[in-house]
Amino acid sequence: MGIPLLLVDAFTDRPFSGNPAAVCLLPAWRDERWLQNLAAEMKHSETAYLVRNADGFDLRWFTPATEVALCGHATLASAHALWEEGIAPASRPIRFATKKSGTLTAAPNNGRIELDFPLNPDEKIDPPADLLPALGVTAQYVGKSRFDYLVEVESEDVLRRMKPDFRRLAAEPVRGTIVTCRSAIPPFDFVSRFFAPASGVDEDPVTGSAHCCLGPYWQKRLGKSEFVAYQASPRGGVVHVRVANDRAILGGQAVTVTKGELTASAFG
């Protein structure tokens, strides 16, 4: 039997938008070099690896350059692939055991997949000397979460026109940088972009995990706990966000674009 390898566009309802993720269901864990090599071969912002366990699935995420501690779109893509391929019962939530983010769950809800993730709030900081010059913007606010910088800019026009210096931005000691502002276009509450050149991804198309920080940030500013967010990358994608105590409930859709198998030579 071959090793399933799927390409899924996440946080979108149509192909060739949202954020593509490779999803690979392994019979057992391979060494990290092999996992990293396949992720580099796939060249997507994330490749998700799944291994079945007694409670659901172990889950790890790799960019083309490194393993990451948390990824929303590849988790959503994984749940979509498991249900669509009949590997997991479609009516039941899926539990994912992760190395650094605990147990995550995915559940179907009214045509969307909902991910239950830990919140990752930011704290206000003075901007590092090179951060705003690398982004090419002035800031209304700068914060830092466990993973990323968070920068609010004055308008959606400023956000959409940004052309960061990725080489300079890659020198910052964080996973990535979230840039956000209020949305100028209903029904969206806020918009964002996410840059992670140090992790091998200059601009991520749609970053679910960034919304674990964006949710509590905009909760304080807008005085509500549920949002419809748009990530304004060239591909674009929609993330439904609900802040519930110390959790972020992230909702979205996904579309399978390609199905295949790893060859025997690739698997060794």
C-alpha positions in Angstrom: 0.0 0.0 0.0 1.3 3.4 -0.9 1.8 6.4 1.4 -0.9 9.0 0.9 0.2 12.5 0.0 -2.4 15.2 -0.6 -2.3 18.9 -1.5 -5.1 20.8 0.2 -5.9 24.5 -0.1 -7.0 25.7 3.4 -9.2 28.6 4.6 -10.9 28.8 1.2 -13.9 27.3 -0.6 -12.2 27.1 -4.0 -9.0 25.8 -5.5 -5.9 27.9 -6.0 -6.6 30.3 -3.2 -6.2 30.1 0.6 -3.1 28.4 1.9 -1.8 25.2 0.3 -0.5 22.4 2.6 0.8 19.0 1.8 -0.6 16.3 4.1 1.3 13.0 4.5 -0.2 10.1 6.4 2.7 7.9 7.7 2.5 4.4 9.1 5.3 5.3 11.6 7.5 8.3 12.3 10.6 8.8 10.0 13.7 10.7 11.1 13.7 14.5 11.1 16.0 14.7 8.1 13.6 12.8 5.9 10.6 14.8 7.2 12.5 18.1 6.4 13.7 16.8 3.0 10.1 16.0 1.9 8.8 19.4 3.1 11.6 21.1 1.2 10.7 19.0 -1.9 7.0 20.0 -1.6 7.9 23.8 -1.3 4.6 24.7 0.4 4.6 26.9 3.5 3.8 23.8 5.5 3.8 20.0 5.2 1.8 18.2 7.8 2.8 14.7 8.9 0.3 12.4 10.6 0.8 9.1 12.5 -2.2 7.3 14.0 -2.3 6.9 17.8 -4.7 5.4 20.3 -6.6 8.7 20.7 -6.4 10.1 17.1 -3.3 11.2 15.4 0.2 12.6 16.2 0.8 15.7 14.1 4.0 17.6 13.2 4.4 20.6 10.8 7.5 21.5 8.7 8.1 24.5 6.5 10.6 24.1 3.6 13.3 25.2 6.2 12.3 24.1 9.7 9.8 22.4 12.0 7.3 24.8 13.7 5.5 24.6 17.0 2.0 25.4 15.7 0.3 25.7 12.3 -3.4 26.4 11.7 -3.9 25.9 8.0 -2.0 22.6 7.8 -4.1 21.3 10.8 -7.3 22.3 9.0 -6.0 20.7 5.8 -5.1 17.5 7.8 -8.6 17.2 9.2 -10.2 17.8 5.8 -8.0 15.1 4.2 -8.7 12.6 7.0 -12.5 13.0 6.7 -12.5 13.2 2.9 -10.4 10.1 2.5 -12.6 8.1 5.0 -9.6 7.6 7.3 -11.4 9.3 10.2 -15.2 9.2 10.8 -16.7 12.4 9.2 -19.1 13.1 12.0 -16.6 13.0 14.9 -14.0 15.5 16.1 -10.3 14.6 15.5 -7.7 14.9 18.3 -4.2 15.8 17.3 -1.3 15.3 19.7 1.5 17.8 19.0 5.0 18.2 20.4 4.8 21.8 21.7 1.1 22.9 21.5 -0.6 20.2 23.4 -3.7 18.4 22.1 -5.6 20.2 19.4 -9.0 19.3 18.1 -10.8 19.7 14.7 -14.6 19.4 14.4 -17.1 19.9 11.6 -19.6 22.7 12.1 -22.1 23.9 9.5 -19.9 23.4 6.5 -16.7 24.6 8.2 -13.9 22.9 10.1 -13.4 24.4 13.5 -10.0 24.2 15.2 -9.6 24.5 19.0 -6.2 26.1 19.6 -4.6 27.8 22.6 -4.7 31.6 22.7 -1.3 33.3 22.1 -1.8 36.9 23.2 0.8 39.6 22.7 2.4 42.1 25.1 3.2 45.6 24.0 6.9 46.3 23.3 9.1 49.0 22.0 9.8 48.1 18.3 13.2 46.6 17.6 15.4 49.1 15.7 15.2 47.3 12.4 11.6 46.0 12.5 9.6 48.9 11.1 12.3 49.9 8.5 12.3 46.2 7.3 8.5 46.4 7.0 8.5 49.9 5.4 5.7 51.2 7.6 5.0 53.3 10.6 3.1 51.6 13.5 0.1 52.3 15.6 1.1 49.5 17.9 3.9 46.9 18.3 3.6 43.8 20.4 5.2 40.4 20.8 3.6 37.0 21.4 5.3 33.7 22.2 6.0 33.2 18.5 5.7 36.5 16.5 5.8 40.3 16.4 2.4 42.0 16.0 2.3 45.3 14.2 -0.9 47.4 13.7 -0.8 49.9 10.8 -3.1 52.8 10.1 -5.1 51.5 7.2 -5.9 48.6 4.9 -4.4 50.5 2.0 -1.1 50.7 3.9 -1.3 47.0 4.7 -2.0 45.9 1.2 0.7 48.0 -0.4 3.5 46.8 1.9 6.7 45.5 0.3 8.9 44.3 3.1 12.6 43.8 2.9 12.6 40.1 3.5 16.3 39.7 3.9 16.3 42.3 6.7 13.2 40.9 8.3 14.7 37.4 8.4 17.3 38.7 10.9 14.6 39.3 13.5 14.6 36.6 16.3 11.0 35.5 15.9 9.0 32.9 13.9 7.4 35.8 11.9 5.7 39.1 11.9 1.9 39.7 11.9 0.8 43.0 10.4 -2.9 44.0 10.9 -5.5 46.7 10.8 -9.2 47.2 10.9 -11.0 46.1 7.7 -12.3 48.7 5.3 -14.6 46.1 3.6 -17.6 44.4 5.2 -18.2 41.7 6.4 -14.6 41.5 7.6 -13.7 42.9 11.1 -9.9 43.0 10.5 -7.3 42.1 7.9 -3.7 40.9 8.3 -0.6 39.7 6.5 2.1 37.4 7.8 5.8 37.4 7.0 8.1 34.6 8.1 11.3 34.7 6.0 13.4 33.3 8.9 11.2 30.2 8.7 11.6 29.8 5.0 8.3 31.6 4.1 8.5 35.2 2.9 4.7 35.7 3.0 2.4 33.0 4.2 -0.9 33.1 2.3 -3.2 32.4 5.3 -1.9 31.8 8.8 -4.3 30.2 11.2 -2.0 30.3 14.2 -1.5 34.0 13.8 -5.2 34.4 14.6 -4.5 33.0 18.1 -2.8 36.3 18.7 -5.1 38.5 16.5 -8.3 37.2 18.2 -7.5 38.5 21.7 -5.8 41.6 20.3 -9.0 42.7 18.4 -11.2 41.5 21.2 -9.7 44.3 23.4 -10.1 46.9 20.6 -13.5 46.0 19.2 -15.2 44.8 22.4 -16.5 41.5 21.0 -15.3 37.9 20.8 -16.3 36.7 17.3 -14.8 37.9 14.1 -14.6 37.3 10.4 -11.0 38.0 9.3 -9.4 38.2 5.9 -5.7 37.6 5.3 -4.8 39.9 2.4 -2.0 37.9 0.7 -2.1 37.5 -3.1 -4.0 34.3 -2.7 -6.2 35.5 0.2 -8.2 33.6 2.7 -11.0 33.8 5.3 -10.7 32.8 8.9 -13.6 32.8 11.4 -12.3 33.5 14.9 -14.0 33.0 18.2 -12.2 33.8 21.5 -13.5 31.5 24.3 -11.7 31.8 27.6 -8.1 30.8 26.9 -8.9 29.2 23.5 -9.1 30.4 20.0 -11.7 28.6 17.8 -10.6 29.0 14.2 -13.1 28.1 11.4 -12.5 27.7 7.7 -13.1 25.5 4.7 -10.7 23.5 2.6 -10.5 22.0 -0.9 -8.4 19.0 -2.0 -6.4 19.9 -5.2 -4.2 16.9 -5.7 -4.1 13.3 -4.4 -1.1 11.0 -4.8 1.3 8.6 -3.2 4.9 8.6 -2.2 6.9 6.2 -4.3 8.8 3.3 -2.8 12.1 5.0 -3.6 11.1 8.2 -1.8 10.0 6.3 1.2 13.2 4.3 1.2 
